[in-house]
Amino acid sequence: SSDVCSSDLLGKVAPRLLPRLADPGIRLRTLLALARSGALARTDTAGSGAARISGRVTSRTGRPLKEICVFVEPVSAGQSGRSFVALTSKSGGYTVRARAGRYHVIFLSVCASGGNFAPQLWKGAGSIGAASVLRVRLHQHVTHIDAVLGVGAAISGRLRSTGHAHGSFAGECIFAQGTGSQQLFVGEATARANGTFRVPNLATGKYQLQFSGGCGPQSSYLPLTLRKSVAVTDGKTTTGIRVSLRPGGTITGAVQDAAGQPLSGICVAAIANSGNGIGLDVPTSANGTYRVEGLATGSYQMMFSTGCGNNGRYAPLTLPNSLRVTAGKTVAGIDATMQLAGAITGVVRNSRGAPLPGICVEAFNPSTQGFAFATTSASGTYRAGHLPAGGYQVQFIPGGIFSNCGNKGNYLPVSLSATVSSGKATSLNVALPTGGVLSGVVSGAQHQPLGGICVESSSPEGSQVRTASDGAYSMKQLFTGSYDVGFAGGCGNQVSVAPQAYRGDPTFDAPRPVQVTAGQTRPGSTRPCNRAASSLGTSPTGPDGRFRGSASP
């Protein structure tokens, strides 16, 4: 059987491409790269109850075709948001697991290491408009979704530089995407060092050509998309495509450790401050030097981190000042010294000394942009590591109204300061205070308990609860202070009620504040809850859905 993969995994293995995945061509191109690299092999995210789609791909002479990409693409983007793909085996067979739905099935030979075959949709269609839609149901196995591929079209040409210096074009990607109803047809190639290229595996139609780095050695040229599409015909090669590429800007420098020794395998990235792009990670060489090329004119932030062959305990580094880069020119001498990473460790407890699991810990230094996140363990311990030296604001955040962290107990967040030294761990323990509680009972005009009433306080965290069937409610995680409390229907109540603020104010202009005290629970004693009860009058709603009438005192 063939390998199965899904675009669900793109967020894990190709996060930098996510902002562009709305484009079907970019999405297919990304899946192609991941499928061929094996990153998605033996992965199935279709879930339980998935359908199976299988078939065989051959040439017109009956020869089985290996490594043909078979895409199962939702007819409607809102159907599932997932595309599934398989590579054909030596026998030309494939099997794709997909969710129930309506799909287009696309056969692309661009995945294969050789040959030139025209892509098509099932059943032999040359465009989306002419394609048959495949409908699959849960647990269904749809067979004989076959394809017979004919000889494809190709585009050939040559790249040249607009600058005085003519660098190598090796590693320059050429990507051809079908236009209009052929947007699911794609082809790609890599230019030779002298700039010549040939893009095979195209079907009769028109294609938009895109040129960018990333298919080999680092490109020194700016990306380019041709405005005019190129027409091709099956079995023929469209020749004479001449493309001029502009050299991009370059940043060079060296990276060393605190002792002055060069560091190889450090990732160097230039991030555009405009947010329009990022220089992909470039590793430092054996002598610690680096060269980031192909940058558009603009301002860039330089970042250095481990992970490109160097897995030492070095803290990530962001240079404090931005660099101004001009296309065609070089900014030299942008050096960096990597320090050993520090850490903040400790234990989080409650006011009685019991460890608190599931508390989120965030450490941030606005100067160095150092950041770490951790969650306390079952024993309340945490470690926020990989931090550059410097001062940090450390926040300990419980769940509930403050965050999605796992601990939903009645605790309040705490913010502390800590200083981190290079290569050392700073100990920082904390006890989270118990939050205040505001509770009461909501009843109707006849003193009957009202369930499903929304109760909201003026807490800046937006604390809102609803009453139980007996009218009781309880708000927790409140800081010491005065709170306005309001009551209204809309949280599941069975009768229409008139909203009011505590105590008996239907206008909400002069509510009576409730004083809440947050403090620790001392051993042997119980802190009483702050109480706010209310009685609501019942009243029909008006045509606009708002409550009418007054509330009972």
Secondary structure, DSSP 8 states (H G I E B T S, - for coil): ---EEEGGGHHHH-GGGGGGTTSHHHHHHHHHHHHHHTTTTT---S-TT-EEEEEEEEETTS-B-SS-EEEEEESSTTT-S--EEEE--TTSEEEEEE-SEEEEEEEEGGGSSS--B--EETTTBSSTTT---EEE-TT-EE----EEE-B-EEEEEEEEESSSS----TT-EEEEEE-GGGTT-EEEEE--TTSEEEEEEE-SEEEEEEEES-SSS---B--EE-SS-EEE-TT-EEEEEEEEE-B-EEEEEEEEETTS-B--S-EEEEEETTSS-B---EE--TTSEEEEEEE-SEEEEEEEES-SS--SSB--EE-SS-EEE-TT-EE----EEE-B-EEEEEEEEETTS-B-TT-EEEEEETTTTEEEEEE--TTSEEEEEEE-SEEEEEEEE-STTS-S-S--SSB--EEEEEEE-TT-EEE--EEE-B-EEEEEEEEETTS-B--S-EEEE--TT--EEE--TTSEEEEEEE-SEEE-EEEES-SS-SS-B--EETTTBSSSSS---EEE------TT-----EE--EEE-B--B-TTS-B-S----
